[in-house]
Amino acid sequence: MNYFIKKTLMVMALVCSFSIADAQNNNDSGGGEKCFDGNSHIINLGVGLGYNNYYSAYRGYGYNYRTSPAFSLSYEHAVPNKLGPGYLGIGLYLGYQNSNATYNYYWDKHGYNNYYYYRNNWTNFMVAFRAAYHPDALNFKKGEIYFGGMAGLRIQSYRYETNNPDPYADNYQVYSGSSVFPTFSIFAGGRVYLTKNVALFAELGYGISYATGGLSFKF
């Protein structure tokens, strides 16, 4: 299992234990304040890692494969009236990730004698509508567990480049141009508040990555 996913699971376990302790405190004091209610507006800034299957690239001698972290920005605001035993939040999600596969090689032909490369580069943007349910049983003053789903579009752009003057160098091109794909996902997340308006959050579920962690800002 990916190291980052393990860390995300650990954070979510921490959220669970923190929420249970918070629930016990609320019960002892007779309180029932929720960190997410009908007036909540939240912005999430996240960084994710994890394997994606948007494309495939050969990995072997001479190849260098790199993937940037998956950055995400999401906004959520609560529907004012409760929906069943909890609150529904709706909003938007934006995600970005870049990957490239570079092959470095030596070529001498027709008087050329040098080191060359070719590079295939993919950039993915994601924009989606997002909804999350915050059940009362898992929603406390300083922490919560929530579940949701999202639907939208993934926009993939592709670029190929090489410094090899050989007219056949383009044979290394993957031929994967710009495309737009529908995307759907479900997710589970947790949030622990460090202050009244700032929290740590962690989510599992495929957005621009399988696991995401970062900061939430409530206003």
C-alpha positions in Angstrom: 0.0 0.0 0.0 1.2 3.5 -0.9 3.0 5.2 2.0 0.9 8.3 1.7 -2.3 6.3 1.8 -1.1 4.6 5.0 -0.5 8.0 6.5 -4.0 9.2 5.4 -5.5 6.2 7.1 -3.6 7.0 10.3 -4.9 10.6 10.2 -8.5 9.3 9.7 -8.0 6.9 12.6 -6.9 9.9 14.7 -10.0 11.8 13.7 -12.2 8.8 14.7 -10.5 8.6 18.2 -10.6 12.4 18.6 -14.3 12.5 17.6 -15.2 9.7 20.1 -13.4 11.6 22.9 -15.1 14.8 21.9 -18.5 13.0 21.8 -17.9 11.7 25.4 -17.1 15.2 26.5 -20.2 16.6 24.9 -22.3 13.9 26.6 -20.7 14.6 29.9 -21.3 18.3 29.7 -24.7 18.0 28.1 -23.6 19.9 25.0 -24.2 19.0 21.4 -22.4 21.6 19.3 -21.5 20.5 15.7 -18.4 21.6 13.8 -20.5 21.4 10.6 -24.0 22.9 10.7 -26.4 24.7 8.5 -24.2 27.9 8.4 -20.9 26.2 7.5 -18.8 27.3 4.6 -15.5 25.5 4.1 -12.5 25.7 1.8 -10.1 22.7 1.6 -6.5 23.0 0.3 -5.2 19.5 -0.3 -2.1 17.7 -1.5 -2.4 14.1 -2.6 -0.2 11.2 -3.8 -1.2 7.9 -5.2 -1.1 5.9 -8.4 -3.3 7.0 -11.2 -4.2 5.1 -14.3 -4.7 8.0 -16.8 -1.9 6.7 -19.0 0.9 4.1 -19.1 4.5 4.6 -19.8 7.3 2.0 -20.2 9.8 1.9 -17.3 13.2 0.5 -17.9 16.9 1.4 -18.4 17.3 5.0 -19.5 13.8 6.0 -18.5 13.0 8.6 -15.9 9.4 8.8 -14.8 8.1 11.7 -12.6 4.7 12.6 -11.2 4.0 15.8 -9.3 1.9 15.9 -6.2 -1.8 16.2 -6.9 -3.0 19.6 -5.8 -6.7 20.2 -5.0 -8.9 23.1 -4.0 -12.5 22.5 -3.0 -15.3 24.6 -1.6 -18.3 23.4 0.4 -21.3 25.1 1.9 -24.1 23.6 3.9 -27.7 23.3 2.8 -29.4 25.3 5.7 -32.0 22.7 6.6 -31.0 19.3 7.9 -31.4 16.3 5.6 -32.3 13.4 7.8 -29.9 12.8 10.7 -27.3 15.2 9.4 -26.3 18.0 7.2 -25.6 18.0 3.4 -22.8 20.1 2.0 -22.4 21.0 -1.7 -19.7 22.7 -3.7 -17.0 22.5 -6.3 -13.7 20.6 -6.6 -10.6 21.6 -8.7 -7.6 19.3 -9.1 -4.2 19.4 -10.9 -1.4 16.9 -11.5 1.5 16.7 -14.0 3.5 13.6 -15.1 6.2 13.0 -17.6 8.3 10.1 -18.9 11.7 10.9 -20.3 14.0 8.5 -22.1 17.7 9.5 -22.3 19.9 7.7 -24.9 23.0 7.9 -27.1 22.7 8.1 -30.9 25.3 8.3 -33.6 24.2 8.2 -37.2 25.1 10.2 -40.3 27.7 12.2 -38.4 25.6 12.9 -35.3 27.2 11.8 -32.1 25.5 13.0 -28.9 23.2 12.2 -26.0 19.5 12.9 -26.7 16.1 12.5 -25.0 12.5 12.3 -25.8 9.8 13.3 -23.3 6.1 12.5 -23.0 4.3 14.9 -20.7 0.7 14.7 -19.4 -1.2 17.4 -17.5 -4.5 16.7 -15.9 -7.1 19.2 -14.6 -10.3 18.2 -12.9 -13.4 20.2 -12.2 -16.3 18.6 -10.5 -19.5 19.1 -8.5 -19.1 17.7 -5.0 -21.5 16.8 -2.3 -20.8 15.5 1.2 -23.1 14.2 4.0 -22.2 15.0 7.6 -24.2 12.7 9.9 -24.9 13.9 13.4 -23.6 10.7 15.0 -20.1 11.5 13.6 -20.2 15.3 13.8 -18.9 16.9 17.0 -17.5 20.2 18.2 -13.9 19.7 17.2 -14.0 16.9 14.7 -16.1 14.9 12.3 -16.3 12.0 9.8 -18.2 12.6 6.5 -19.0 10.8 3.3 -19.7 12.0 -0.2 -19.4 11.8 -4.0 -18.5 14.0 -6.9 -19.1 14.1 -10.7 -17.4 16.2 -13.3 -14.8 16.4 -16.0 -11.1 15.6 -16.3 -9.2 17.6 -18.9 -6.0 15.9 -20.1 -3.4 17.7 -22.3 -0.4 15.9 -23.8 2.9 17.3 -25.1 5.9 15.5 -26.8 9.4 16.9 -27.2 12.8 15.7 -28.3 16.2 17.2 -29.1 17.1 14.3 -31.6 17.5 15.5 -35.2 16.6 12.0 -36.5 13.4 12.3 -38.6 12.3 9.0 -37.0 12.6 10.3 -33.4 8.9 11.0 -33.4 8.3 7.2 -33.3 8.7 7.5 -29.5 5.6 9.7 -29.3 2.7 8.2 -27.5 0.1 10.0 -29.7 -2.2 10.9 -26.9 -3.6 14.4 -27.5 -5.8 16.6 -25.5 -9.0 14.9 -24.3 -11.9 15.5 -22.0 -13.2 12.6 -19.9 -16.2 12.3 -17.5 -15.2 11.4 -13.9 -17.1 10.1 -10.9 -16.0 9.3 -7.4 -17.1 8.5 -3.9 -15.0 9.5 -0.9 -14.8 9.3 2.9 -13.1 12.0 5.0 -12.3 13.3 8.4 -11.5 16.6 9.9 -10.0 17.7 13.2 -10.1 21.4 14.2 -6.9 23.0 15.5 -8.7 26.3 16.2 -12.3 27.4 15.7 -11.8 28.0 12.0 -8.8 25.9 10.9 -8.7 22.1 10.7 -6.6 19.3 9.4 -8.5 17.0 6.9 -7.8 13.7 5.2 -9.8 11.9 2.5 -9.7 8.6 0.7 -11.5 8.3 -2.6 -10.5 9.0 -6.2 -10.4 12.7 -7.1 -7.1 13.7 -8.7 -5.5 11.1 -6.4 -6.5 8.2 -4.2 -5.5 9.9 -0.9 -5.6 13.6 0.0 -4.6 15.6 3.1 -4.4 19.2 4.0 -6.0 22.2 5.7 -9.7 23.2 6.0 -10.7 26.8 6.6 -14.2 27.5 7.9 -15.9 30.9 7.6 
